[in-house]
Amino acid sequence: MIPSWILDIFASIMLVVAAVSAARLVAARPWRHGAALADIDLAHLLMAIAMAGQLAPGLRTLPDGAWEVIFAVMTAWFAYRVVRDAQVSGVRALAGGHCAPHLIHAAAMLYMFMAFTAPAAHSSGGMSGMAGGMSGMGTLQLPLLAFLFALLLIGYSIWDLDQLSGPGASGHYSLAAARVATPGQVLAGVGASAGPGAAAGSALASAPVAEAAGQAEAAQAEAVQVPPASAPADGTGVLAPWVATSCRIAMGITMAFMLLIMI
């Protein structure tokens, strides 16, 4: 028996994820800029709404059949994206790619809606009966598949947490800011470590070195210029990559919890 307040907490978390994902879509304005990650934010929004409806009876939105169609389309789309990533990155697309976790999420949601068996008191409610009678525990057909999905979801959530805690394999989602020394800082450190004995030699080469350092700093500044106005936002604020990763972690943990309590 699962206390209803636990379900309410998870449902509230999913509402926060839905709100954040909607805010990211509005901020990125994909209808104007064609943002590359708009499908991920849209997937987060739809999955969070669906899970909130599963966990809390008052938050149900679409009928079960509609959600099955949505998640079937979503699963097919992310499977296509994973295949494309695999053609470029090989098997690394399954471990460190951006779309592989979303493929597992979408497939797990589709499985939950299609395999749910409501308890006798809610036998006509389908997956929507889960919210009202989850403490009475509906079950899932093919429980081994549910367990495998839960393991994959937990694994991807751990991987995402690792990306947030440090540079990790890709560094794309890391909260840790990389400290890159400018050429001027490097030269200053070299001069300091060389000591007074190297002052005369460094003075002879100071002009060309300073010129080279200035050119390198200018090139670095040019490389990090703010993109033009026609491009999407630069990944700050709500559009920061770690925000999307945090939403994915919350959904992965919630989804794994739902699968495990229905085995």
N, C-alpha and C positions, 0 to 999 in steps of 0.2 A: 504494500500500500504506500503510495507516494502522497505526502501532505500537499494540499492544494497551494499552500503559500510558496513551496519550492517551485511549482509550475508557474505561479504568478511571477516569481523573480526572473525565471528564464524568459517568460513572455515579455516582461518589461525590457529585458536586455535586447530582445529581438526588435522591439519597437524603437529602441535607441539606434540600433543598427540600420533599421529602415529609414529613420529620420536622417542619419548621417549620410547614407547612400543617396537619398533624394537630394540632400544639400550638395553633394559632390556632383551629381548630374546637372543641377542648376548652375553651379559655379563653373563647371567645365563647358557648358553650353555646346554639347556635341552636335546639335542640330545646325549650329553655325560653323563650328571649327572641325567637325568630324573627329572628335577625340578618339584615340585608338583604344582606350580602356573603358569606353562607355558601356560596352557589353558586360564587363565585370561589375560595374556599379549597378547596372540594371538587374543583373542576376542577384546581387546582394539584396537589392530592394525587394524583389519578388520572393526570394527564399525567406527573408526575414518576416515578411507579411504572412506567408504561408505557415511558417513555424509558430508565429504568435497566435494564429488562428487555431492551430493544433493544440496549443498548450492552454489557451484560455477560451472558454465557450463564447464570451462576448466579443471576441475579436475575429470571428470567422467572416470571411469575405466571399470568395468564389466557391462554387460547388466542387466536389472532388474531381469530377470528370474534367472540368476546366483546368484544374491544377495539373492533372495528369498530362493533358495536351501541352501545357506550358513547359513542364519539366522534360517531356519527351523532346520538344523542339530545342530546349536549352541543352540537353544532353547531346543531341546530334551536333549542335553548333560547336560546343567545346570539344567534342571528339574530332571534329574537322580542324579546329585550331591546334589541338595537340598533334595531329598527324602532320600539319604544316610545320610546327615547331620541331618535330622529330626529324623531318627531312633536312632541317638546317643544323640542329644540335645533337641529333642522335638520341640515345637513351637518356641523356641529361635532361631532355624535355620532360621526362616522366618524374624526375626528382626535383629539379630546380626551376622548371618552367613556370610561367605565370598561369597557364590554362589548365594544367593537369589537376591541381587541387579543385578547381571549379567544375571540372568534369566529374570528379568523385562526388562533390557536393550535389550536383544536379542529378546524377544517377542515383544517389542515396535517397534524395527527395522523391524521385519517381518510384523507386522501390517501396518506400514507406507508404505512398498513396495506393499503390497497386497491390501490395502484399498485406495490408492491414486487415485483421480479422477482429471485428468489434466483439466485446462481450455480449452475452445473451440479452442484457437489459438495453443494449444499444445496437442490436444486430442490424437494424435498418439504417443506422446513421453513417455507415462507411467510415472513412477517415475523420469526417467531421464529428463523429461520435466520440472520438478520442479525447477531445477537449472536455466534454462534459463527463466522461466516464473514465478518464485516464487513471484515477485512483483505483478504479475497479479493474484496470489493466486489460486492455485489448492486447492482442498478440500479433506477431508477424509470421506469415508463412515463410518457409525456407530460413529458419533462424540462423543457420550457419552463415548465410549470405549477409544477414544483419550484423553478425559478429565481425565478419571480414570488413564490411563497410566501416564499422566503428573503429577497428584497428587502423584502417587507412586514414580516417578522419583525425584520430588522435596523433598518428604519425606526422601528418601534414601540419597539425597545430603545433606540435613540438618543433618542427622545422621552422615554422614561421616565428615562433618565440625566439629561436636561436638567431634568426635574421634581425629581430628587433633588438637583441641584446648586444650585438656586435656586428662587425663588417660581414662576417659569414662568407659564403661562397661567392655570392653575387654582389653584395653590398647595396643592392637597389633599394631594399626596404629597411636598411639599417637606421637606427636612431643615433648611432655614434657618428659624429661628423668627422670626416677624414681631415687630418691636419696636413696640408700640403705647403711646404716651405717654398717661398719665392726664390728666384735666383739671387736676389740681393741679400736675403737672409742667409742663404747658403754661403755666399762669398764672405759675408760678415763673420760667420762662424769659422770659416777657414782662416781668415785673417787673424781672428782672436786666438785660435789654437796655434798659429805659427809662431807667435811671440815677437818680441822686438827685433830679433835677429833677421827676420824676413822683411822688415819694413822697407829697406832699400830696394829689394827685388820687386816687392809688390807695387812700389811707387812707379817703377819703370813700366809695369804692365797695366797700371790702373786705368789708363785711358781706353785701350781696346776692350779690357774686361768690363769696364763700366758701360761701354757702348753695347757690348753683347748682352749684359744683364738687362739694360733698358729695353733692347729689342725683345728679349725673352719675356720680360714682364708685360710688355705691350701685347705680345702674342697671347699670353695667358689671359690678360684682361679681355682681349677680343674673343677668346674661346668661351668665356663665361658670360657674354653679353646676354641681356634679357631678350628672349625671342620676340619677333615682331608681333604686332597687335593681332594679326590674323591667326596666330597660333594659340592653342589652348594655354591655360594657366601653367605656371612653371613648377608646380608641385609644392607649393607652400600652403600653409593654413589647412583648410579642410581637404585640399587636394594633395596634401603630402602623402607619399606612398605608404608611410607607416600607418596612416589612418585606415586605408583600405585593408592592410594586413591585419590590423587590430579587429576590424569587422569580420574578416575571414576567420580569425582565431575564435572569436565569440560564437560564430555560426558553427564552426567545426565542433567545438566542445558541446554546444547545445544539441546539435544533431547526433553526436555520439551518445550523449546522455539519453536522448529519446529512443535511439535504437536499442541500447542496452536494457532499458527498463521494460521494453516490449518483447524481449526475447523469451 
